[in-house]
Amino acid sequence: MAGGEVTDEVAQLRTQLVAATAAVSDAYRHNARIVRVLTVLGQPSTPEQLVEQTLIVLSQVFGADVAGMARVVGDRLVLTGCCGLAETHPILDTGWVLGGAAAEAVAGGRAVARAEPDLTDVDIPADLAELRLRSGVWVPLTGGPDADDQMLFLFSRSAALLGPTELHLLASVADRLRLAVDARERSVAAERLATYGHQLSGYLELPQLLAQAATMLARLLGADSARVVTVDGGRARLGSSAPTAPHRRSRWSRPVSELPGWSAATRGEAYRGIDPGDGDGDARALLCAPVMRDGAPAALLYAYRDRRRPFQGEAVETARIFANHLAAAMTNAELYRALRDSEASLRHQATHDSLTGLANRSLAGEHLEQALSGTDPHPVGLLFCDLDKFKEVNDRLGHDAGDELLWQVADRLRGCVRGSDVLARFGGDEFVVILDSAADLDEVNEVGRRIVRVLEAPFPLRGERVQISASVGGVLGVRGRTTAGAMLRDADAAMYTAKNRGPGLVEVFDEAASHRSLDRLALRSELSHAVERDQLRLRYQPIVNLATSEILGFEALLRWHHPVRGVVPPDDFIPLAEETGAIIGIGDWVLAQACRQLAVWQRLPGRSRLGMNVNLSATQLQQPGVAVHTLGVIKDAGVSPGDICLEITEHSSIRTDVTEFATTLRGAGVNFALDDFGISYSNLSHLKRLPVGTLKIDRLFVDGMTAKDTDLGIVRAILAIADSIGLAVVAEGIETAEQRAALLALGCERGQGYLLGPPLSDEEATALLLGAGRRSVPARH
């Protein structure tokens, strides 16, 4: 081989060796770059940290002075991350116009590299001219059909171009970076969704729920601000915003058609775009996701990024999932509100009177206890009001009219108490006023007089003008020392004192009233055991023919012989028996005793037609099966029902339908008498509801008929009424011969009273029937 040929071959081999060495070096360098980039991509970090660290490594391994990521927004590139520029550089906020090499890379979907002299001002923005950049690389980040147009770029002061291998490497890095960022964003979103979705369910008040939803949405999407807009009746209202919107923007309301993204929301779709703002700032990138309920938007979620950084597709899906969580939480909040409202309604029903809307007994007791447990140095005042003559109105005009009257009374009382006072209907025709801070008893007394005055004017009722009044009892309680029970007891006692003095009066608490109240409570308790302890006795007062003095029958009168108190007057214990229901058992005992005694007397010579009058309480008429039971007691005693007359007082309140009772007993022969006739309204409703055969003139009119023309006229009128409808008449309380003579002159045939015979024991009455009684009047029993 010639020497020249050898030399050429050696040179060729050397060239190949140098090329191979350079290729190995390039491969090594490329591998090193890949390893550094992959190392960064594989480290745990947030999406923002991943982009920042990747850009730093790329600027180092490729010798770039500026490295960044940008997103295409309309006709501009907006930076989403950058390395090599000062944090205050204006281009970070404004971006630059998409053009030149960047536009070519986006359109072609491939990396583009340019250097001087081919590099123009369109390729690299003029805002970076001071950096004297001489080359650049633009690499699009490709993805699916819904992916955003994003770009990786490197700018350098060197004019050296990257080769095809380096461009290919950058394209690979860009692809891996996109995948890594997407994966981290999905992971972060999933974690936040799991956390926030669970937290949303803990907010049961709608305003707080919407406020938290706005805050969570901003954090979830990395947004600068967020708001929740509620939709109702074709209008949208700002529900909440985060950070908190200025006060002037917190009340805005507009038609839903004006909302950005409304058209997409009606289809249940999210919307991404640019919000021009409310005229108070630059346009913003926005994301809108509808909160769908029952197939329609109930609210809209809005997220904003002030630097026009559009939300990626992953953010859309995240917002939609979060909107579903919010829809479920809103349903829970509404169910809670409905439950709370229902509980409040039930609570109101349980604590307020259904007729008047006032507080009831239960709520009044709670208020009183709370007031007494307070720290206010002023005492607590209490007024107990009972309407006078209400039962008469109720009986005469009916229960509906009575309810209407109570409603009118409550309305008037509302106007005469202070806003801080508590007005309650305690039950029936009783009202209570609680004065949370009363100066003294004089103030309590003044409020009581105000109540009396406000009820003085007539009430328009069913075409009439009805006049009533109220008896008021007042008491003062010291906080921390007096109990609610004691105050109610003493106010009740003071009210009864006022009522005993006359209608329309006010009585404030004193020690005597307190003692009477305690005595009344003790009497109620002891009364329930009076029958079983054999403390009750019957006395029999003769009913006689005024002309002949013939004994026609007796009225059975109940007496209570208390072992300590002695004889308790009927006027004291009969009302208590009716209040407690003890009158049912007592009434049965009285009827049975009287009938058995009548059976004994009827076996005496000439007394077979003797009769017996027994008083019947209206309370007894309310018991089921009372007619059959009453008739059974009469027959079991061995007397004829026709010899029994049941007396019912005119002022008693018969609240039930007594047709069956009256028909059954009257059909068996039992007679009925209306007692105390004339002292009430003298209405004849009882004559219609009961088959009354006898009227009993009250002793009040008999006592005054010989001295007062008015009383004489009333007796004459009662006799005329009875005669016109064929009723018998018995005059009560005859104590003088003059009264007897006057009654006979008016045509009254029957009577009873101390002149004719006082209430007698069964032994004394038996002696009287046998003609062995003393002519002198026995002592009163």
C-alpha positions in Angstrom: 0.0 0.0 0.0 1.4 3.4 -1.0 2.3 5.8 1.7 -0.3 8.4 0.6 -3.1 5.9 0.8 -2.1 5.0 4.3 -2.1 8.6 5.4 -5.6 9.2 3.9 -7.0 6.1 5.7 -5.5 7.1 9.0 -7.0 10.6 8.6 -10.4 9.1 7.8 -10.2 6.8 10.8 -9.3 9.7 13.0 -12.3 11.7 11.6 -14.6 8.8 12.3 -13.1 8.4 15.8 -13.7 12.1 16.6 -17.3 11.8 15.3 -17.9 8.7 17.3 -16.4 10.4 20.4 -18.6 13.4 19.8 -21.6 11.3 19.4 -20.9 9.4 22.6 -20.3 12.7 24.3 -23.6 14.0 23.0 -25.4 10.9 24.0 -23.9 11.1 27.4 -24.9 14.7 27.7 -28.4 14.0 26.5 -28.7 11.1 28.9 -27.5 13.3 31.7 -30.1 15.9 30.8 -32.8 13.3 30.7 -31.8 11.9 34.0 -31.9 15.4 35.6 -35.3 16.2 34.2 -36.7 12.8 35.1 -35.3 13.2 38.6 -37.3 16.4 39.0 -40.4 15.0 37.4 -40.3 12.0 39.8 -40.0 14.0 43.0 -43.1 14.6 45.1 -44.2 18.2 44.7 -47.2 20.4 44.0 -48.0 21.3 40.3 -46.6 24.8 40.8 -43.4 23.5 42.4 -43.0 20.9 39.6 -43.2 23.5 36.9 -40.7 25.8 38.7 -38.1 23.1 39.4 -38.4 21.7 35.8 -37.8 25.2 34.3 -34.8 25.7 36.5 -33.3 22.4 35.3 -34.0 23.0 31.7 -32.4 26.4 31.8 -29.3 24.8 33.3 -28.9 21.8 31.0 -29.7 23.7 27.8 -27.9 26.9 28.7 -31.0 29.1 28.5 -31.2 32.5 30.1 -35.0 32.5 30.2 -37.2 29.4 30.5 -40.9 29.4 30.9 -44.3 27.9 30.3 -47.2 29.9 28.7 -50.8 29.3 27.7 -52.5 30.6 24.6 -55.3 33.0 25.6 -57.0 34.3 22.5 -54.2 36.0 20.5 -51.8 36.2 23.4 -49.4 34.1 25.3 -49.9 34.3 29.1 -47.1 33.1 31.4 -48.0 30.3 33.8 -44.4 29.8 35.0 -41.0 31.4 34.4 -37.3 31.2 35.3 -34.8 33.9 34.6 -37.0 37.0 34.9 -37.5 39.3 37.9 -40.7 38.6 39.9 -41.8 42.2 39.2 -41.2 42.1 35.5 -44.4 43.4 33.8 -44.5 40.7 31.1 -45.4 38.2 33.8 -48.7 39.9 34.1 -49.4 41.0 30.5 -47.8 38.2 28.4 -47.3 39.1 24.7 -48.9 38.7 21.3 -48.9 35.2 19.8 -46.9 35.4 16.6 -43.8 34.3 14.8 -42.1 31.1 15.8 -44.5 30.6 18.7 -47.5 30.7 16.4 -45.8 28.4 14.0 -45.1 25.9 16.8 -48.7 26.0 17.9 -50.1 25.6 14.4 -47.8 22.8 13.5 -47.8 21.0 16.8 -43.9 20.7 16.7 -40.9 22.3 18.2 -39.5 25.4 16.4 -36.0 26.8 16.9 -34.7 30.2 15.6 -31.5 32.2 16.0 -30.1 35.4 14.6 -30.2 36.5 11.9 -33.6 34.7 11.4 -34.9 35.9 14.8 -37.3 38.8 14.7 -39.0 41.1 17.2 -42.2 39.1 16.6 -40.5 35.9 17.9 -39.3 37.4 21.2 -41.3 40.3 22.7 -39.9 43.8 22.7 -40.3 43.8 26.5 -37.3 41.5 26.7 -35.1 43.5 24.4 -32.8 44.6 27.4 -31.8 40.9 27.8 -30.3 40.8 24.3 -31.6 37.4 23.5 -30.3 35.9 20.3 -32.0 32.5 20.0 -35.1 30.7 21.1 -36.9 27.4 21.1 -40.7 27.0 21.2 -42.1 23.5 22.1 -45.9 22.9 22.2 -47.4 20.7 25.0 -49.7 18.4 23.2 -52.6 16.5 24.8 -56.1 15.3 24.1 -58.8 17.1 22.1 -59.9 19.1 25.1 -56.3 20.0 26.2 -55.4 23.7 26.4 -52.8 25.2 24.0 -49.7 25.4 26.2 -46.1 26.0 25.3 -42.6 25.5 26.8 -40.0 28.1 25.6 -36.3 28.7 26.1 -34.5 31.9 25.2 -30.7 32.4 25.2 -28.1 35.1 24.6 -26.2 32.7 22.5 -27.0 32.5 18.8 -26.2 28.7 18.7 -29.2 26.7 17.6 -30.2 23.4 19.3 -29.9 20.4 17.0 -32.7 18.0 16.0 -31.8 15.6 18.8 -32.1 18.3 21.4 -35.4 19.5 19.9 -36.7 16.0 20.1 -35.4 15.7 23.7 -37.2 19.0 24.6 -40.4 17.7 23.0 -40.2 14.6 25.0 -39.6 16.6 28.2 -42.5 18.8 27.4 -44.8 15.8 27.0 -43.6 14.3 30.2 -44.0 17.6 32.1 -47.6 17.9 30.9 -48.4 14.4 32.0 -46.7 15.0 35.4 -48.4 18.3 36.0 -51.8 16.8 35.0 -51.2 13.8 37.3 -50.3 16.1 40.3 -53.2 18.4 39.6 -55.6 15.4 39.6 -54.1 14.1 42.8 -54.3 17.4 44.6 -57.8 18.0 43.3 -58.9 14.5 44.4 -57.5 15.0 47.9 -59.1 18.4 48.3 -62.4 17.2 46.9 -62.5 14.4 49.4 -61.7 16.8 52.2 -63.9 19.7 51.1 -66.8 17.4 50.1 -66.9 16.0 53.6 -66.5 19.4 55.2 -69.4 20.9 53.3 -71.9 18.4 54.8 -71.1 19.8 58.2 -72.6 23.2 57.4 -76.4 23.1 57.9 -77.1 26.9 57.7 -77.3 28.0 54.1 -75.4 31.3 54.4 -72.5 29.6 56.2 -72.6 26.8 53.7 -72.3 29.1 50.7 -69.6 31.2 52.3 -67.5 28.0 53.0 -68.2 26.8 49.5 -66.8 30.0 47.9 -63.6 29.7 50.1 -63.1 26.1 49.3 -63.7 26.5 45.6 -60.9 29.2 45.5 -58.5 26.9 47.3 -59.5 23.9 45.3 -58.9 25.5 41.9 -56.0 27.7 42.9 -58.2 30.7 41.9 -57.7 34.3 43.0 -61.3 34.6 44.0 -64.6 32.7 43.9 -68.2 33.3 44.4 -71.5 31.3 44.7 -74.5 32.8 43.0 -77.9 31.5 43.9 -80.7 31.3 41.4 -84.4 31.9 42.3 -87.3 32.9 40.2 -85.4 34.0 37.1 -83.0 36.2 39.1 -79.5 35.6 40.4 -78.3 36.8 43.8 -74.8 36.8 45.2 -74.8 34.1 47.9 -71.2 34.5 49.0 -67.7 35.2 47.8 -64.1 34.6 48.8 -62.2 36.7 49.5 -65.1 38.7 50.9 -66.5 41.0 48.2 -66.8 44.7 48.8 -70.1 45.6 50.6 -71.5 47.3 47.5 -71.2 44.1 45.5 -72.6 41.8 48.2 -76.2 42.7 47.5 -76.3 42.6 43.7 -79.1 41.0 41.9 -79.6 40.5 38.2 -81.6 38.5 35.6 -80.0 35.0 35.2 -79.8 35.6 31.4 -77.0 38.2 32.1 -74.8 35.7 33.9 -71.7 34.5 32.1 -72.1 30.9 31.3 -75.8 30.8 32.0 -76.6 29.2 28.6 -74.2 26.3 29.3 -75.5 26.0 32.9 -79.0 25.4 31.7 -77.6 22.3 29.9 -75.8 21.2 33.1 -72.4 22.1 31.5 -69.4 24.0 32.8 -68.2 27.1 31.0 -64.7 28.7 30.7 -64.1 32.1 29.3 -63.2 35.7 30.0 -65.2 37.9 32.4 -65.0 41.6 31.6 -65.5 42.3 35.3 -68.0 44.8 36.9 -66.2 47.9 35.7 -63.9 47.9 38.7 -60.9 46.1 37.3 -59.3 44.2 34.5 -60.9 41.3 32.7 -60.4 38.0 34.4 -60.4 34.4 33.4 -63.4 32.6 34.8 -64.8 29.1 35.3 -68.5 28.6 35.8 -70.0 25.3 37.1 -73.7 24.8 37.7 -75.0 23.4 40.9 -77.9 21.2 39.5 -80.9 20.3 41.6 -84.0 18.7 40.1 -82.6 19.1 36.6 -82.1 22.9 36.8 -79.4 25.2 38.1 -80.0 26.1 41.8 -76.7 28.0 42.0 -73.6 28.8 40.0 -70.0 28.4 41.1 -67.7 31.1 39.7 -63.9 31.0 40.0 -61.6 33.8 38.8 -58.0 34.3 38.0 -57.0 37.9 37.9 -54.0 37.5 35.6 -56.1 36.0 32.8 -54.7 32.5 33.5 -57.5 30.3 32.0 -58.6 27.2 33.9 -57.5 23.9 32.4 -59.8 21.0 31.6 -58.9 19.3 34.9 -60.2 22.3 36.8 -63.5 22.0 34.9 -64.0 18.4 36.1 -63.0 19.3 39.6 -65.5 22.2 39.7 -68.3 19.9 38.4 -67.6 17.3 41.1 -67.4 20.0 43.8 -70.8 21.4 42.5 -72.3 18.0 43.0 -71.0 18.0 46.6 -72.5 21.4 47.2 -75.9 20.3 45.7 -76.0 17.5 48.2 -75.0 19.8 51.1 -77.7 22.4 50.0 -80.3 19.6 50.2 -79.1 18.7 53.7 -79.2 22.4 54.7 -82.8 22.7 53.4 -83.9 19.5 55.1 -82.3 20.8 58.3 -84.1 24.2 57.9 -87.4 22.4 57.3 -86.8 20.2 60.4 -85.8 23.2 62.4 -88.9 25.2 61.2 -91.0 22.2 62.0 -89.5 21.9 65.5 -90.0 25.6 65.9 -93.6 25.3 64.8 -94.2 22.4 67.2 -92.5 24.3 69.9 -94.7 27.3 69.2 -97.8 25.1 69.3 -96.6 23.6 72.6 -95.9 26.9 74.2 -98.6 29.2 72.8 -102.4 29.3 73.1 -104.0 28.2 69.8 -106.9 30.6 70.2 -105.2 33.9 71.1 -101.6 33.3 70.1 -100.4 34.3 73.5 -97.9 32.4 75.6 -99.6 29.5 77.4 -99.3 28.2 81.0 -96.1 26.3 80.2 -94.2 29.1 78.6 -95.4 31.6 81.2 -94.0 29.4 83.9 -90.7 29.2 82.0 -90.5 33.0 81.6 -91.3 33.5 85.3 -88.6 31.0 86.4 -86.0 32.6 84.1 -86.9 36.1 85.3 -86.6 35.0 89.0 -83.2 33.5 88.3 -81.8 36.7 86.7 -79.4 39.2 88.2 -81.5 42.4 87.7 -81.8 44.1 91.1 -85.4 45.0 90.5 -88.1 42.5 91.6 -90.4 40.6 89.3 -94.1 41.5 89.1 -96.9 39.1 88.4 -100.6 39.7 87.7 -103.3 37.0 87.6 -106.5 38.1 85.8 -109.8 36.2 85.8 -112.7 37.5 83.7 -115.9 38.2 85.6 -119.2 36.8 84.1 -117.4 35.1 81.2 -119.3 31.8 81.9 -122.6 33.6 81.6 -121.7 35.0 78.2 -120.4 31.6 77.1 -123.6 29.8 78.2 -125.9 32.5 76.7 -124.2 33.0 73.3 -122.4 29.8 72.8 -118.8 28.6 72.9 -117.9 30.2 69.5 -118.9 33.6 70.9 -116.9 32.9 74.0 -113.8 32.1 72.0 -114.3 35.3 70.0 -114.6 37.2 73.3 -111.4 35.7 74.6 -109.6 36.7 71.4 -110.9 40.3 71.8 -109.8 40.4 75.4 -106.3 39.2 74.5 -106.1 41.8 71.8 -106.9 44.6 74.3 -104.5 43.2 76.9 -101.7 43.3 74.3 -102.2 47.0 74.0 -102.0 47.8 77.7 -98.7 45.9 78.6 -95.2 46.9 77.9 -93.0 45.3 75.2 -90.8 43.7 77.8 -93.8 42.2 79.7 -95.0 38.7 79.0 -98.7 38.2 78.4 -100.1 34.7 78.6 -103.4 32.9 78.6 -103.2 30.7 81.6 -106.3 28.6 80.8 -110.0 29.2 80.3 -110.7 32.8 81.0 -107.5 33.4 83.1 -104.7 35.6 81.9 -101.3 36.3 83.4 -98.9 39.2 83.0 -95.2 38.9 84.0 -93.4 42.2 84.7 -89.7 41.4 84.2 -88.6 44.5 86.1 -91.1 46.1 88.5 -90.2 49.0 90.8 -92.6 48.1 93.6 -96.2 47.0 94.4 -97.5 50.4 93.4 -96.4 49.7 89.8 -97.9 46.2 89.9 -101.1 47.8 91.1 -101.1 50.4 88.4 -100.7 47.8 85.7 -103.6 45.9 87.2 -105.8 49.0 87.1 -104.8 49.6 83.5 -106.0 46.0 82.7 -109.3 46.6 84.4 -109.8 50.0 82.6 -109.0 48.5 79.2 -111.7 45.9 79.6 -114.4 48.3 80.8 -115.6 49.3 77.3 -118.3 46.9 75.9 -117.2 44.2 73.5 -119.0 43.9 70.1 -120.1 40.3 70.0 -122.7 38.6 67.7 -124.6 41.9 67.1 -124.6 42.7 70.8 -122.4 44.9 73.1 -121.3 42.6 75.9 -120.0 44.1 79.2 -117.5 42.1 81.2 -114.8 42.9 83.8 -111.7 41.3 85.3 -110.6 40.6 88.8 -106.9 41.0 89.1 -104.4 39.8 91.7 -100.9 41.1 91.9 -97.7 40.0 93.6 -94.1 41.0 93.8 -91.2 38.5 93.8 -87.6 38.9 94.7 -85.0 37.3 92.3 -83.1 34.5 93.8 -85.4 34.1 96.7 -89.0 33.7 95.5 -90.1 30.7 93.5 -92.4 30.8 90.5 -94.9 28.4 92.2 -95.1 30.7 95.2 -95.8 33.7 93.1 -98.5 32.0 91.1 -100.1 30.8 94.2 -100.1 34.2 95.9 -101.3 36.0 92.8 -104.1 33.5 92.5 -105.0 34.1 96.1 -104.9 37.9 95.7 -107.2 37.5 92.6 -109.7 35.5 94.6 -109.7 38.2 97.3 -110.4 40.8 94.6 -113.2 38.7 93.1 -114.8 38.3 96.6 -114.8 42.0 97.0 -116.6 42.6 93.8 -116.1 42.5 90.0 -113.5 44.7 88.3 -111.2 45.1 91.3 -107.4 44.8 91.8 -105.8 43.2 94.9 -102.1 43.0 95.4 -100.4 40.4 97.5 -100.5 40.5 101.3 -99.8 37.9 104.0 -103.4 37.2 104.5 -103.9 36.3 100.9 -100.9 34.0 101.0 -102.3 32.2 104.0 -105.7 31.9 102.3 -104.0 30.5 99.2 -102.2 27.9 101.2 -105.3 27.0 103.1 -107.2 26.6 99.8 -104.5 24.2 98.5 -104.6 22.1 101.7 -108.4 22.0 101.5 -108.3 20.7 98.0 -105.9 17.9 99.0 -108.0 16.9 102.0 -111.3 16.9 100.1 -110.3 14.0 97.9 -110.3 11.8 101.0 -113.4 13.1 102.7 -115.7 10.3 101.5 -113.4 7.4 102.5 -112.8 9.1 105.9 -116.5 9.3 106.6 -116.4 13.1 107.0 -119.3 14.0 104.8 -122.9 14.3 106.1 -126.3 15.1 104.6 -128.7 17.6 106.1 -132.4 17.6 104.9 -134.3 20.9 104.6 -138.1 20.5 104.3 -140.0 21.8 101.2 -143.5 22.6 102.3 -146.9 23.8 101.1 -147.0 27.5 102.2 -150.7 27.4 102.7 -151.1 24.2 104.7 -147.5 23.7 106.0 -147.6 20.1 104.7 -144.1 18.6 104.1 -143.9 17.8 100.4 -140.3 16.6 100.5 -136.7 17.5 101.4 -133.7 19.0 99.8 -130.5 17.0 100.5 -127.7 19.5 101.6 -124.1 18.4 101.8 -121.9 19.2 104.8 -118.2 18.5 105.4 -117.4 17.8 109.1 -113.6 18.3 109.1 -111.9 16.8 112.2 -109.8 20.0 112.7 -111.6 22.8 110.8 -115.1 21.8 112.0 -118.0 22.3 109.5 -116.7 23.5 106.2 -119.3 25.7 104.3 -120.4 24.2 101.0 -119.5 27.5 99.2 -115.9 26.8 100.2 -115.5 23.2 99.2 -118.1 22.5 96.4 -116.1 24.7 93.9 -112.9 22.9 94.9 -114.6 19.6 94.3 -115.7 20.7 90.8 -112.2 21.9 90.0 -110.5 18.7 91.0 -113.2 16.3 89.7 -113.8 15.0 93.2 -117.4 16.1 92.7 -118.0 12.9 90.6 -117.5 10.5 93.5 -119.1 12.9 96.0 -122.1 13.4 93.9 -122.7 9.7 93.6 -122.4 9.3 97.3 -124.9 12.1 97.9 -127.5 10.7 95.5 -127.2 7.2 96.9 -127.5 8.4 100.5 -130.4 10.7 99.8 -132.3 8.0 97.9 -131.8 5.4 100.6 -133.0 7.8 103.2 -136.1 8.7 101.1 -136.9 4.9 100.8 -136.8 4.7 104.7 -139.1 7.7 105.1 -141.6 6.6 102.4 -142.3 3.5 104.5 -143.5 5.8 107.4 -147.3 6.1 107.7 -148.7 8.6 105.2 -145.3 9.5 103.6 -145.4 7.2 100.5 -145.4 10.2 98.1 -142.7 12.1 99.9 -140.1 13.6 97.4 -136.3 14.3 97.5 -134.4 17.1 95.8 -130.7 16.4 95.1 -128.3 19.0 93.7 -126.4 18.0 90.5 -123.2 19.6 89.4 -122.7 20.4 85.7 -119.4 18.6 86.0 -121.3 15.3 86.6 -123.2 15.8 83.3 -119.9 15.6 81.3 -119.2 12.0 82.4 -120.0 9.3 79.8 -123.0 7.1 80.6 -124.1 9.5 83.3 -127.9 9.0 82.6 -127.8 5.2 82.9 -125.6 5.4 86.0 -127.8 8.0 87.7 -131.0 6.0 87.0 -129.3 2.9 88.3 -128.4 4.6 91.6 -132.0 5.8 92.1 -133.5 2.3 91.4 -130.9 0.5 93.5 -132.0 2.6 96.5 -135.6 1.3 96.1 -137.3 4.5 95.3 -139.4 5.6 92.3 -137.6 7.9 89.8 -140.7 10.1 89.8 -140.0 11.0 93.5 -136.5 12.4 92.7 -135.9 16.0 91.6 -132.5 16.9 90.4 -131.5 20.5 91.0 -129.1 22.4 88.7 -128.1 26.0 89.4 -129.0 28.6 86.8 -125.4 29.9 86.7 -123.8 26.5 86.2 -121.9 26.0 83.0 -123.3 23.1 81.0 -120.8 22.6 78.3 -121.9 19.3 76.8 -125.0 18.1 75.0 -127.3 16.9 77.7 -130.2 15.8 75.4 -129.6 12.0 76.0 -129.2 12.6 79.7 -132.4 14.6 80.0 -134.4 12.4 77.7 -133.4 9.1 79.5 -134.1 10.4 83.0 -137.2 12.4 82.2 -138.6 9.3 80.4 -138.1 7.3 83.5 -140.0 9.9 85.5 -137.1 11.9 87.1 -138.0 15.6 87.7 -135.7 18.7 87.2 -135.5 22.0 89.0 -133.6 25.2 88.1 -132.0 26.4 91.3 -131.0 30.1 92.2 -133.2 31.4 89.5 -132.8 35.1 88.9 -129.2 35.7 90.2 -127.5 35.2 86.8 -128.6 36.6 83.4 -131.9 34.8 83.9 -131.5 33.3 80.5 -133.8 30.4 79.7 -131.3 28.3 77.8 -131.4 25.6 80.6 -135.2 25.5 80.1 -134.6 24.5 76.5 -131.7 22.0 77.2 -133.3 20.3 80.3 -137.0 19.3 80.9 -137.2 21.6 83.9 -140.5 21.3 85.9 -139.7 23.7 88.8 -138.1 27.1 89.3 -136.5 27.9 92.7 -136.5 31.6 93.5 -133.2 32.6 95.0 -133.2 33.7 98.7 -131.6 37.0 97.7 -134.9 38.2 96.2 -137.1 36.6 98.9 -135.1 38.3 101.6 -135.7 41.8 100.1 -139.2 41.4 98.7 -141.0 42.9 101.8 -138.7 45.9 101.9 -137.7 46.6 98.2 -140.2 47.1 95.4 -137.5 45.9 93.0 -137.1 42.5 94.6 -140.9 42.2 94.9 -141.1 42.9 91.1 -138.5 40.3 90.3 -140.4 37.6 92.3 -143.6 38.6 90.6 -141.9 38.3 87.2 -140.5 34.9 88.0 -143.9 33.6 89.0 -145.4 35.0 85.8 -142.7 33.3 83.7 -143.3 30.0 85.5 -147.1 30.3 85.1 -146.9 31.1 81.4 -144.9 27.9 80.6 -146.5 25.7 83.3 -143.7 25.4 85.8 -144.0 24.9 89.6 -142.2 27.4 91.8 -140.4 27.0 95.2 -139.3 30.1 97.1 -136.0 29.6 99.0 -134.8 31.4 102.2 -138.2 32.1 103.8 -137.4 33.3 107.3 -140.3 35.6 108.3 -144.1 35.3 108.4 -144.3 38.5 106.3 -142.3 36.9 103.5 -144.6 33.8 103.6 -147.6 36.0 103.5 -146.3 38.0 100.5 -145.5 34.9 98.6 -148.9 33.5 99.2 -150.4 36.7 98.0 -148.4 36.5 94.8 -149.6 32.9 94.2 -146.4 31.1 95.2 -147.5 27.7 96.7 -144.2 26.1 97.9 -141.3 27.2 99.9 -138.4 26.3 102.1 -136.4 28.3 104.7 -135.7 28.5 108.4 -139.3 29.7 109.1 -140.5 26.4 107.7 -137.7 24.2 108.9 -133.9 24.3 108.9 -131.6 21.7 107.5 -132.0 18.6 109.7 -130.1 15.4 110.4 -131.9 12.2 109.3 -132.9 11.6 112.9 -134.4 15.1 113.3 -136.2 14.9 110.0 -137.6 11.5 110.9 -138.9 12.9 114.2 -140.4 15.8 112.3 -142.2 13.5 109.9 -143.6 11.4 112.9 -144.9 14.6 114.5 -142.5 14.3 117.4 -140.2 17.3 116.5 -139.9 20.3 118.7 -141.8 23.4 117.7 -138.8 25.6 118.3 -136.4 25.9 115.3 -133.4 23.6 115.7 -129.9 25.1 115.6 -128.3 25.7 112.2 -126.3 22.8 110.8 
